[in-house]
Amino acid sequence: MLGLSLVVMFGGAGLLSGGMAQVAGGGAGPLGPVLIVVGCLLFLAGVVSLFGLTAVAPGQARVVQVFGRYTATLRTPGLRWVNPVAKRHKVSTRIRNHETAVAKVNDGDGNPIEIGAVVVWQVEDTARALFEVDDFVAFVGMQTETAVRHMATIYPYDARVDGQLSLRGNAEEITQRLTAEIAARVESAGVRVIESRITRLSYAPEIAHAMLQRQQAGVVVAARQLIVEAAVGMVRLALARLEEEAVVHLDEERKAAMVSNLLVVLCSEHATQPVVNTGSLYQ
């Protein structure tokens, strides 16, 4: 079409110059004016045809609209030709990132938290992105923030029972559900969501210190529980070995005293001081 437009334009210019030359030479026939009219029409047709050429860059698409009606979408990179009177909208099909602002919401347990996320998305249906919503970029941003807030209010920051999903303990599952929810919200705009990630997750400053103390207390309790379980197993093993090898015979009272002493030694946070019994076993 570029070559054809140039041929028509230069051919019209040649006919126009030839007709003007005949008219200037005083020719009485109608051939001169006819050549001028035909040359003008061809030249104008070539110029108008050149306006139909459209360059499509990689990662971009052109949505073609003729007299208000959607006609087609140009996706192949290169020089393309469309109806010269068509309106061409440029739409980027590159992969984009949108990072939400840090939002302060209440989690599933009602505790105030701060959460932020980033979503990776791409325009898949250019016609829907352009005609279904006013501004598809702003639409994606708003729907992403809405989905992040909604997800934060469903799940707690930390799980209270076994098997419960939490924002901090089940990051992979939460991000998968967040991606699915964002994709469902922006599907009407012809947008494909590639992935989403939570980039910021913390308790609100007013309760952060109290929650940190609670987490530390939970860690201490879990550690003490492990120590006690290990100590009980060691005491049970010691008593069993003493009975098997008949090292000493202990009655129930002496066994209780031995168990108490061993548990104090094994579970104490500080080094114990041994007491040497120089008398008999019962003194």
Secondary structure, DSSP 4 states (H G I P E B T S, - for coil): -HHHHHHHHHHHHHHHHHHHHHHHTT--STHHHHHHHHHHHHHHHHHHHHTTEEEE-TTEEEEEEETTEEEEEE-SSEEEE--TT-EEEEEE-S-EEEEPPPEEEE-TTS-EEEEEEEEEEEE--HHHHHHTSS-HHHHHHHHHHHHHHHHHHHS-SS-SSTT---TTT-HHHHHHHHHHHHHHHHGGGTEEEEEEEEEEEEE-HHHHHHHHHHHHHHHHHHHHHHHHHHHHHHHHHHHHHHHHHTS----HHHHHHHHHHHHHHHH-SSPPPP----S-TT-
